[in-house]
Amino acid sequence: MSQCLKRVESKQSGREFVTAHIVSLAGVAFAVAALTTLLVAVLR
């Protein structure tokens, strides 16, 4: 927790943290969409 707070203190590293978080979320969403598509294709 303390490391996260230290990162938030400076704006630049805070932006980098947010960007990395958004990228990771996008990657997870893409993986979920791909798995869902594969499941639908298999079920059909």
PQR file with spaces between the fields and no chain letter, atoms N, CA, C, O and H, PARSE charges and radii, in Angstrom:
ATOM       1  N    MET     1       0.829   -1.205    0.000 -0.4000 1.5000
ATOM       2  CA   MET     1       0.000    0.000    0.000 -0.0000 2.0000
ATOM       3  C    MET     1       0.863    1.254    0.000  0.5500 1.7000
ATOM       4  O    MET     1       0.567    2.209   -0.719 -0.5500 1.4000
ATOM       5  N    SER     2       1.925    1.262    0.798 -0.4000 1.5000
ATOM       6  CA   SER     2       2.772    2.449    0.883 -0.0000 2.0000
ATOM       7  C    SER     2       3.420    2.749   -0.467  0.5500 1.7000
ATOM       8  O    SER     2       3.596    3.913   -0.827 -0.5500 1.4000
ATOM       9  H    SER     2       2.165    0.487    1.382  0.4000 1.0000
ATOM      10  N    GLN     3       3.774    1.707   -1.211 -0.4000 1.5000
ATOM      11  CA   GLN     3       4.388    1.921   -2.528 -0.0000 2.0000
ATOM      12  C    GLN     3       3.390    2.593   -3.463  0.5500 1.7000
ATOM      13  O    GLN     3       3.759    3.493   -4.218 -0.5500 1.4000
ATOM      14  H    GLN     3       3.631    0.761   -0.918  0.4000 1.0000
ATOM      15  N    CYS     4       2.128    2.167   -3.421 -0.4000 1.5000
ATOM      16  CA   CYS     4       1.102    2.772   -4.270 -0.0000 2.0000
ATOM      17  C    CYS     4       0.928    4.241   -3.906  0.5500 1.7000
ATOM      18  O    CYS     4       0.818    5.092   -4.789 -0.5500 1.4000
ATOM      19  H    CYS     4       1.828    1.437   -2.808  0.4000 1.0000
ATOM      20  N    LEU     5       0.903    4.548   -2.588 -0.4000 1.5000
ATOM      21  CA   LEU     5       0.744    5.935   -2.163 -0.0000 2.0000
ATOM      22  C    LEU     5       1.918    6.778   -2.630  0.5500 1.7000
ATOM      23  O    LEU     5       1.731    7.920   -3.050 -0.5500 1.4000
ATOM      24  H    LEU     5       0.992    3.858   -1.870  0.4000 1.0000
ATOM      25  N    LYS     6       3.135    6.226   -2.562 -0.4000 1.5000
ATOM      26  CA   LYS     6       4.304    6.974   -3.019 -0.0000 2.0000
ATOM      27  C    LYS     6       4.200    7.255   -4.510  0.5500 1.7000
ATOM      28  O    LYS     6       4.574    8.335   -4.966 -0.5500 1.4000
ATOM      29  H    LYS     6       3.286    5.298   -2.221  0.4000 1.0000
ATOM      30  N    ARG     7       3.698    6.298   -5.265 -0.4000 1.5000
ATOM      31  CA   ARG     7       3.560    6.505   -6.710 -0.0000 2.0000
ATOM      32  C    ARG     7       2.541    7.597   -6.999  0.5500 1.7000
ATOM      33  O    ARG     7       2.738    8.417   -7.896 -0.5500 1.4000
ATOM      34  H    ARG     7       3.394    5.421   -4.894  0.4000 1.0000
ATOM      35  N    VAL     8       1.451    7.606   -6.235 -0.4000 1.5000
ATOM      36  CA   VAL     8       0.399    8.594   -6.483 -0.0000 2.0000
ATOM      37  C    VAL     8       0.886   10.010   -6.185  0.5500 1.7000
ATOM      38  O    VAL     8       0.399   10.975   -6.775 -0.5500 1.4000
ATOM      39  H    VAL     8       1.291    6.941   -5.506  0.4000 1.0000
ATOM      40  N    GLU     9       1.845   10.133   -5.272 -0.4000 1.5000
ATOM      41  CA   GLU     9       2.328   11.468   -4.886 -0.0000 2.0000
ATOM      42  C    GLU     9       2.861   12.242   -6.084  0.5500 1.7000
ATOM      43  O    GLU     9       2.551   13.424   -6.232 -0.5500 1.4000
ATOM      44  H    GLU     9       2.240    9.349   -4.793  0.4000 1.0000
ATOM      45  N    SER    10       3.658   11.604   -6.945 -0.4000 1.5000
ATOM      46  CA   SER    10       4.179   12.324   -8.111 -0.0000 2.0000
ATOM      47  C    SER    10       3.252   12.075   -9.304  0.5500 1.7000
ATOM      48  O    SER    10       2.852   10.939   -9.560 -0.5500 1.4000
ATOM      49  H    SER    10       3.910   10.644   -6.824  0.4000 1.0000
ATOM      50  N    LYS    11       2.918   13.127  -10.020 -0.4000 1.5000
ATOM      51  CA   LYS    11       1.922   13.016  -11.087 -0.0000 2.0000
ATOM      52  C    LYS    11       2.418   12.147  -12.241  0.5500 1.7000
ATOM      53  O    LYS    11       1.658   11.346  -12.786 -0.5500 1.4000
ATOM      54  H    LYS    11       3.243   14.050   -9.812  0.4000 1.0000
ATOM      55  N    GLN    12       3.691   12.302  -12.616 -0.4000 1.5000
ATOM      56  CA   GLN    12       4.184   11.582  -13.783 -0.0000 2.0000
ATOM      57  C    GLN    12       4.129   10.071  -13.555  0.5500 1.7000
ATOM      58  O    GLN    12       3.584    9.336  -14.378 -0.5500 1.4000
ATOM      59  H    GLN    12       4.309   12.953  -12.174  0.4000 1.0000
ATOM      60  N    SER    13       4.696    9.608  -12.433 -0.4000 1.5000
ATOM      61  CA   SER    13       4.674    8.178  -12.154 -0.0000 2.0000
ATOM      62  C    SER    13       3.228    7.722  -11.933  0.5500 1.7000
ATOM      63  O    SER    13       2.887    6.572  -12.208 -0.5500 1.4000
ATOM      64  H    SER    13       5.138   10.205  -11.764  0.4000 1.0000
ATOM      65  N    GLY    14       2.380    8.630  -11.434 -0.4000 1.5000
ATOM      66  CA   GLY    14       0.966    8.304  -11.268 -0.0000 2.0000
ATOM      67  C    GLY    14       0.326    8.035  -12.610  0.5500 1.7000
ATOM      68  O    GLY    14      -0.449    7.091  -12.758 -0.5500 1.4000
ATOM      69  H    GLY    14       2.657    9.564  -11.210  0.4000 1.0000
ATOM      70  N    ARG    15       0.651    8.870  -13.599 -0.4000 1.5000
ATOM      71  CA   ARG    15       0.119    8.653  -14.948 -0.0000 2.0000
ATOM      72  C    ARG    15       0.601    7.321  -15.497  0.5500 1.7000
ATOM      73  O    ARG    15      -0.171    6.574  -16.098 -0.5500 1.4000
ATOM      74  H    ARG    15       1.281    9.638  -13.478  0.4000 1.0000
ATOM      75  N    GLU    16       1.879    7.024  -15.290 -0.4000 1.5000
ATOM      76  CA   GLU    16       2.420    5.765  -15.794 -0.0000 2.0000
ATOM      77  C    GLU    16       1.687    4.592  -15.150  0.5500 1.7000
ATOM      78  O    GLU    16       1.381    3.605  -15.819 -0.5500 1.4000
ATOM      79  H    GLU    16       2.506    7.631  -14.802  0.4000 1.0000
ATOM      80  N    PHE    17       1.403    4.701  -13.838 -0.4000 1.5000
ATOM      81  CA   PHE    17       0.694    3.634  -13.131 -0.0000 2.0000
ATOM      82  C    PHE    17      -0.705    3.458  -13.708  0.5500 1.7000
ATOM      83  O    PHE    17      -1.149    2.333  -13.935 -0.5500 1.4000
ATOM      84  H    PHE    17       1.652    5.503  -13.294  0.4000 1.0000
ATOM      85  N    VAL    18      -1.407    4.582  -13.947 -0.4000 1.5000
ATOM      86  CA   VAL    18      -2.761    4.516  -14.501 -0.0000 2.0000
ATOM      87  C    VAL    18      -2.729    3.919  -15.902  0.5500 1.7000
ATOM      88  O    VAL    18      -3.573    3.092  -16.248 -0.5500 1.4000
ATOM      89  H    VAL    18      -1.046    5.496  -13.762  0.4000 1.0000
ATOM      90  N    THR    19      -1.752    4.339  -16.709 -0.4000 1.5000
ATOM      91  CA   THR    19      -1.633    3.812  -18.065 -0.0000 2.0000
ATOM      92  C    THR    19      -1.407    2.306  -18.040  0.5500 1.7000
ATOM      93  O    THR    19      -2.030    1.568  -18.803 -0.5500 1.4000
ATOM      94  H    THR    19      -1.066    5.011  -16.427  0.4000 1.0000
ATOM      95  N    ALA    20      -0.520    1.851  -17.166 -0.4000 1.5000
ATOM      96  CA   ALA    20      -0.246    0.420  -17.062 -0.0000 2.0000
ATOM      97  C    ALA    20      -1.504   -0.315  -16.616  0.5500 1.7000
ATOM      98  O    ALA    20      -1.789   -1.410  -17.100 -0.5500 1.4000
ATOM      99  H    ALA    20      -0.013    2.450  -16.545  0.4000 1.0000
ATOM     100  N    HIS    21      -2.260    0.284  -15.693 -0.4000 1.5000
ATOM     101  CA   HIS    21      -3.487   -0.339  -15.198 -0.0000 2.0000
ATOM     102  C    HIS    21      -4.509   -0.462  -16.329  0.5500 1.7000
ATOM     103  O    HIS    21      -5.158   -1.499  -16.468 -0.5500 1.4000
ATOM     104  H    HIS    21      -2.029    1.173  -15.300  0.4000 1.0000
ATOM     105  N    ILE    22      -4.652    0.590  -17.137 -0.4000 1.5000
ATOM     106  CA   ILE    22      -5.601    0.574  -18.249 -0.0000 2.0000
ATOM     107  C    ILE    22      -5.184   -0.485  -19.267  0.5500 1.7000
ATOM     108  O    ILE    22      -6.021   -1.223  -19.787 -0.5500 1.4000
ATOM     109  H    ILE    22      -4.125    1.432  -17.024  0.4000 1.0000
ATOM     110  N    VAL    23      -3.877   -0.552  -19.546 -0.4000 1.5000
ATOM     111  CA   VAL    23      -3.384   -1.541  -20.518 -0.0000 2.0000
ATOM     112  C    VAL    23      -3.667   -2.956  -20.021  0.5500 1.7000
ATOM     113  O    VAL    23      -4.093   -3.815  -20.794 -0.5500 1.4000
ATOM     114  H    VAL    23      -3.197    0.047  -19.124  0.4000 1.0000
ATOM     115  N    SER    24      -3.432   -3.198  -18.731 -0.4000 1.5000
ATOM     116  CA   SER    24      -3.673   -4.532  -18.179 -0.0000 2.0000
ATOM     117  C    SER    24      -5.162   -4.863  -18.236  0.5500 1.7000
ATOM     118  O    SER    24      -5.534   -5.994  -18.552 -0.5500 1.4000
ATOM     119  H    SER    24      -3.086   -2.501  -18.103  0.4000 1.0000
ATOM     120  N    LEU    25      -6.020   -3.879  -17.929 -0.4000 1.5000
ATOM     121  CA   LEU    25      -7.463   -4.111  -17.987 -0.0000 2.0000
ATOM     122  C    LEU    25      -7.895   -4.415  -19.418  0.5500 1.7000
ATOM     123  O    LEU    25      -8.725   -5.294  -19.646 -0.5500 1.4000
ATOM     124  H    LEU    25      -5.718   -2.962  -17.672  0.4000 1.0000
ATOM     125  N    ALA    26      -7.329   -3.686  -20.382 -0.4000 1.5000
ATOM     126  CA   ALA    26      -7.658   -3.932  -21.782 -0.0000 2.0000
ATOM     127  C    ALA    26      -7.231   -5.340  -22.179  0.5500 1.7000
ATOM     128  O    ALA    26      -7.946   -6.032  -22.903 -0.5500 1.4000
ATOM     129  H    ALA    26      -6.654   -2.971  -20.196  0.4000 1.0000
ATOM     130  N    GLY    27      -6.056   -5.760  -21.701 -0.4000 1.5000
ATOM     131  CA   GLY    27      -5.577   -7.108  -22.014 -0.0000 2.0000
ATOM     132  C    GLY    27      -6.501   -8.169  -21.441  0.5500 1.7000
ATOM     133  O    GLY    27      -6.804   -9.160  -22.106 -0.5500 1.4000
ATOM     134  H    GLY    27      -5.475   -5.197  -21.113  0.4000 1.0000
ATOM     135  N    VAL    28      -6.951   -7.962  -20.202 -0.4000 1.5000
ATOM     136  CA   VAL    28      -7.872   -8.919  -19.577 -0.0000 2.0000
ATOM     137  C    VAL    28      -9.191   -8.953  -20.344  0.5500 1.7000
ATOM     138  O    VAL    28      -9.732  -10.027  -20.603 -0.5500 1.4000
ATOM     139  H    VAL    28      -6.705   -7.157  -19.662  0.4000 1.0000
ATOM     140  N    ALA    29      -9.705   -7.786  -20.705 -0.4000 1.5000
ATOM     141  CA   ALA    29     -10.968   -7.725  -21.446 -0.0000 2.0000
ATOM     142  C    ALA    29     -10.835   -8.442  -22.789  0.5500 1.7000
ATOM     143  O    ALA    29     -11.740   -9.166  -23.204 -0.5500 1.4000
ATOM     144  H    ALA    29      -9.265   -6.913  -20.494  0.4000 1.0000
ATOM     145  N    PHE    30      -9.695   -8.235  -23.471 -0.4000 1.5000
ATOM     146  CA   PHE    30      -9.467   -8.898  -24.756 -0.0000 2.0000
ATOM     147  C    PHE    30      -9.415  -10.408  -24.584  0.5500 1.7000
ATOM     148  O    PHE    30      -9.983  -11.148  -25.387 -0.5500 1.4000
ATOM     149  H    PHE    30      -8.960   -7.647  -23.134  0.4000 1.0000
ATOM     150  N    ALA    31      -8.728  -10.870  -23.528 -0.4000 1.5000
ATOM     151  CA   ALA    31      -8.626  -12.312  -23.269 -0.0000 2.0000
ATOM     152  C    ALA    31     -10.005  -12.892  -22.990  0.5500 1.7000
ATOM     153  O    ALA    31     -10.338  -13.964  -23.495 -0.5500 1.4000
ATOM     154  H    ALA    31      -8.267  -10.268  -22.876  0.4000 1.0000
ATOM     155  N    VAL    32     -10.808  -12.198  -22.194 -0.4000 1.5000
ATOM     156  CA   VAL    32     -12.157  -12.678  -21.884 -0.0000 2.0000
ATOM     157  C    VAL    32     -13.001  -12.740  -23.157  0.5500 1.7000
ATOM     158  O    VAL    32     -13.738  -13.703  -23.370 -0.5500 1.4000
ATOM     159  H    VAL    32     -10.538  -11.327  -21.784  0.4000 1.0000
ATOM     160  N    ALA    33     -12.895  -11.720  -23.996 -0.4000 1.5000
ATOM     161  CA   ALA    33     -13.663  -11.710  -25.243 -0.0000 2.0000
ATOM     162  C    ALA    33     -13.242  -12.868  -26.141  0.5500 1.7000
ATOM     163  O    ALA    33     -14.089  -13.523  -26.749 -0.5500 1.4000
ATOM     164  H    ALA    33     -12.296  -10.937  -23.823  0.4000 1.0000
ATOM     165  N    ALA    34     -11.934  -13.122  -26.226 -0.4000 1.5000
ATOM     166  CA   ALA    34     -11.439  -14.223  -27.061 -0.0000 2.0000
ATOM     167  C    ALA    34     -11.938  -15.557  -26.522  0.5500 1.7000
ATOM     168  O    ALA    34     -12.383  -16.408  -27.291 -0.5500 1.4000
ATOM     169  H    ALA    34     -11.246  -12.590  -25.731  0.4000 1.0000
ATOM     170  N    LEU    35     -11.866  -15.747  -25.198 -0.4000 1.5000
ATOM     171  CA   LEU    35     -12.338  -17.003  -24.609 -0.0000 2.0000
ATOM     172  C    LEU    35     -13.835  -17.172  -24.843  0.5500 1.7000
ATOM     173  O    LEU    35     -14.291  -18.273  -25.151 -0.5500 1.4000
ATOM     174  H    LEU    35     -11.504  -15.055  -24.574  0.4000 1.0000
ATOM     175  N    THR    36     -14.605  -16.094  -24.702 -0.4000 1.5000
ATOM     176  CA   THR    36     -16.055  -16.161  -24.922 -0.0000 2.0000
ATOM     177  C    THR    36     -16.347  -16.547  -26.367  0.5500 1.7000
ATOM     178  O    THR    36     -17.215  -17.378  -26.634 -0.5500 1.4000
ATOM     179  H    THR    36     -14.235  -15.200  -24.452  0.4000 1.0000
ATOM     180  N    THR    37     -15.609  -15.932  -27.304 -0.4000 1.5000
ATOM     181  CA   THR    37     -15.799  -16.255  -28.717 -0.0000 2.0000
ATOM     182  C    THR    37     -15.499  -17.726  -28.975  0.5500 1.7000
ATOM     183  O    THR    37     -16.240  -18.397  -29.693 -0.5500 1.4000
ATOM     184  H    THR    37     -14.904  -15.257  -27.087  0.4000 1.0000
ATOM     185  N    LEU    38     -14.410  -18.231  -28.389 -0.4000 1.5000
ATOM     186  CA   LEU    38     -14.059  -19.641  -28.569 -0.0000 2.0000
ATOM     187  C    LEU    38     -15.139  -20.542  -27.981  0.5500 1.7000
ATOM     188  O    LEU    38     -15.506  -21.545  -28.593 -0.5500 1.4000
ATOM     189  H    LEU    38     -13.808  -17.686  -27.805  0.4000 1.0000
ATOM     190  N    LEU    39     -15.651  -20.199  -26.806 -0.4000 1.5000
ATOM     191  CA   LEU    39     -16.702  -21.005  -26.179 -0.0000 2.0000
ATOM     192  C    LEU    39     -17.954  -21.033  -27.053  0.5500 1.7000
ATOM     193  O    LEU    39     -18.559  -22.087  -27.246 -0.5500 1.4000
ATOM     194  H    LEU    39     -15.354  -19.384  -26.309  0.4000 1.0000
ATOM     195  N    VAL    40     -18.336  -19.878  -27.576 -0.4000 1.5000
ATOM     196  CA   VAL    40     -19.524  -19.810  -28.436 -0.0000 2.0000
ATOM     197  C    VAL    40     -19.308  -20.663  -29.682  0.5500 1.7000
ATOM     198  O    VAL    40     -20.212  -21.381  -30.108 -0.5500 1.4000
ATOM     199  H    VAL    40     -17.844  -19.021  -27.419  0.4000 1.0000
ATOM     200  N    ALA    41     -18.113  -20.587  -30.268 -0.4000 1.5000
ATOM     201  CA   ALA    41     -17.822  -21.366  -31.471 -0.0000 2.0000
ATOM     202  C    ALA    41     -17.875  -22.860  -31.161  0.5500 1.7000
ATOM     203  O    ALA    41     -18.376  -23.646  -31.965 -0.5500 1.4000
ATOM     204  H    ALA    41     -17.378  -20.004  -29.922  0.4000 1.0000
ATOM     205  N    VAL    42     -17.357  -23.253  -29.992 -0.4000 1.5000
ATOM     206  CA   VAL    42     -17.351  -24.680  -29.626 -0.0000 2.0000
ATOM     207  C    VAL    42     -18.773  -25.159  -29.352  0.5500 1.7000
ATOM     208  O    VAL    42     -19.142  -26.262  -29.756 -0.5500 1.4000
ATOM     209  H    VAL    42     -16.950  -22.615  -29.339  0.4000 1.0000
ATOM     210  N    LEU    43     -19.575  -24.339  -28.665 -0.4000 1.5000
ATOM     211  CA   LEU    43     -20.940  -24.748  -28.316 -0.0000 2.0000
ATOM     212  C    LEU    43     -21.805  -24.866  -29.571  0.5500 1.7000
ATOM     213  O    LEU    43     -22.708  -25.701  -29.625 -0.5500 1.4000
ATOM     214  H    LEU    43     -19.274  -23.444  -28.336  0.4000 1.0000
ATOM     215  N    ARG    44     -21.536  -24.048  -30.564 -0.4000 1.5000
ATOM     216  CA   ARG    44     -22.310  -24.159  -31.795 -0.0000 2.0000
ATOM     217  C    ARG    44     -21.839  -25.372  -32.579  0.5500 1.7000
ATOM     218  O    ARG    44     -22.363  -25.652  -33.657 -0.5500 1.4000
ATOM     219  H    ARG    44     -20.802  -23.370  -30.520  0.4000 1.0000
